[in-house]
Amino acid sequence: MFVYTAKINKRKALLYTVALALLIAVAIILVSVLRDGGGASVSESSVRDSGDVVQYLSSLGWKVDEEPIEVKEIVIPREFTGVYADYIELQRAQGYTIDQYGGMDAVRYTFRVLNYPTGEEHIVADVVVHGSTVIAGDIQSTALNGFMTGLKERRRQP
């Protein structure tokens, strides 16, 4: 049987622990900044009110009324079946993460779209925000035989 003993300097051990904690904190912050793009413009992680949503939509090429048609608090479903499953696929294709927020509260902003390419009327943009993060969005026709498409499909200003 071997016995190994080591003398541990408490001051050095504390210093190493603090240094490791700082290194982990810096790594977390760095990953967060890189994931969010690190930009100073209105990004998906800095939407706080309807004015920010208008700016966000504008950055995607959509011109909307300044005032929303509706601002509604919603609860994201825990399970996505049927029509909701199709909606989740549309959101995933755009890089949104609404499916990670099942059971949580969110706010849905609805705006009238003024520059839909075909000139159609009755087109709205929905943007779903949890906290300050855009977690879903779409463009849809409110007409009887309407449609729904991705929010990010328009990348240029008209």
C-alpha positions in Angstrom: 0.0 0.0 0.0 1.2 3.4 -1.0 0.5 6.5 1.0 0.9 9.9 -0.6 0.7 13.1 1.3 0.7 16.6 0.1 0.9 19.9 1.8 -1.7 22.3 0.5 -1.2 26.0 0.9 -4.7 27.4 1.7 -3.9 30.8 0.1 -2.8 29.2 -3.2 -5.8 26.9 -3.2 -8.1 29.9 -2.8 -6.3 31.8 -5.5 -6.6 28.9 -7.9 -10.3 28.5 -7.1 -11.0 32.2 -7.7 -8.9 32.2 -11.0 -10.9 29.1 -12.2 -14.2 30.8 -11.4 -13.2 34.0 -13.2 -12.1 31.9 -16.3 -15.5 30.1 -16.3 -17.4 33.4 -16.0 -15.4 34.9 -18.9 -16.1 31.9 -21.1 -19.8 32.1 -20.4 -19.9 35.8 -21.2 -17.9 35.2 -24.4 -20.2 32.4 -25.6 -23.3 34.6 -24.8 -21.9 37.5 -26.8 -20.9 35.4 -29.8 -24.2 33.6 -29.8 -26.1 36.9 -29.8 -23.9 38.4 -32.6 -22.4 41.0 -30.3 -23.9 43.8 -32.4 -25.2 47.1 -31.0 -28.3 47.3 -33.2 -31.7 45.9 -32.2 -31.1 42.2 -32.2 -33.3 39.3 -31.4 -32.0 39.5 -27.8 -32.7 43.1 -27.2 -36.4 43.5 -28.1 -38.1 45.1 -25.1 -41.2 46.9 -26.4 -43.3 47.5 -29.6 -40.9 50.2 -30.8 -38.0 47.7 -30.7 -40.2 45.1 -32.6 -40.9 47.7 -35.3 -37.1 48.3 -35.6 -36.5 44.5 -35.7 -39.0 44.0 -38.4 -37.5 46.9 -40.4 -34.1 45.2 -40.1 -35.7 42.3 -41.9 -37.1 44.5 -44.6 -40.7 44.8 -43.4 -42.4 48.1 -43.2 -45.2 48.1 -40.6 -47.5 50.5 -38.9 -45.8 52.1 -35.8 -48.6 51.0 -33.5 -49.4 47.3 -33.1 -52.8 45.9 -34.0 -52.5 43.8 -30.9 -50.1 43.1 -28.0 -51.2 39.9 -26.3 -49.7 37.9 -23.4 -49.7 34.2 -24.4 -48.5 30.9 -22.9 -46.4 28.8 -25.2 -47.9 25.2 -25.5 -45.9 22.4 -23.8 -46.6 20.0 -26.7 -46.7 21.0 -30.4 -49.0 18.7 -32.3 -51.1 19.2 -35.4 -51.0 22.8 -36.7 -48.6 23.7 -33.9 -46.1 21.1 -35.2 -46.1 22.7 -38.7 -45.6 26.1 -37.0 -42.6 24.8 -35.1 -41.0 23.6 -38.3 -41.5 27.1 -39.9 -39.9 28.7 -36.8 -37.0 26.2 -36.7 -36.3 26.8 -40.4 -35.8 30.5 -39.5 -33.6 29.8 -36.6 -36.1 30.6 -33.9 -36.4 28.6 -30.7 -40.0 28.8 -29.6 -40.1 25.0 -28.9 -37.6 25.5 -26.1 -40.1 27.7 -24.2 -43.0 25.3 -23.8 -45.2 26.2 -20.9 -43.7 29.7 -20.5 -45.2 33.1 -20.8 -44.5 35.3 -23.9 -45.8 38.4 -25.6 -47.1 38.3 -29.2 -46.9 41.6 -31.1 -49.1 41.9 -34.3 -48.5 44.7 -36.8 -50.1 45.5 -40.1 -47.5 45.0 -42.9 -47.4 47.9 -45.4 -44.9 46.6 -48.0 -45.9 43.0 -48.8 -44.4 42.4 -52.3 -47.7 41.5 -54.0 -49.4 44.6 -52.6 -51.9 42.4 -50.9 -53.8 43.9 -48.0 -54.7 42.2 -44.8 -51.1 41.0 -44.2 -49.8 41.1 -40.7 -46.5 40.3 -39.0 -46.5 38.4 -35.7 -43.5 38.5 -33.4 -43.4 36.4 -30.3 -41.0 37.6 -27.5 -40.0 35.9 -24.3 -38.3 38.3 -22.0 -36.3 40.3 -24.5 -35.7 37.5 -27.0 -37.6 37.0 -30.2 -38.5 33.3 -30.2 -40.9 33.2 -33.2 -42.2 35.3 -36.0 -44.3 35.0 -39.2 -46.0 36.9 -41.9 -49.6 35.9 -42.6 -52.7 36.8 -44.5 -55.8 37.4 -42.4 -58.0 36.8 -45.5 -60.3 33.8 -45.6 -58.0 31.6 -47.7 -54.9 33.1 -46.1 -51.3 31.9 -45.8 -48.4 32.0 -43.4 -44.7 32.4 -44.3 -41.5 33.0 -42.5 -40.7 36.4 -41.1 -37.1 36.2 -42.3 -37.9 35.4 -45.9 -37.6 39.1 -46.8 -34.0 40.3 -46.3 -33.9 43.6 -48.2 -35.5 47.0 -47.9 -38.2 47.7 -50.6 
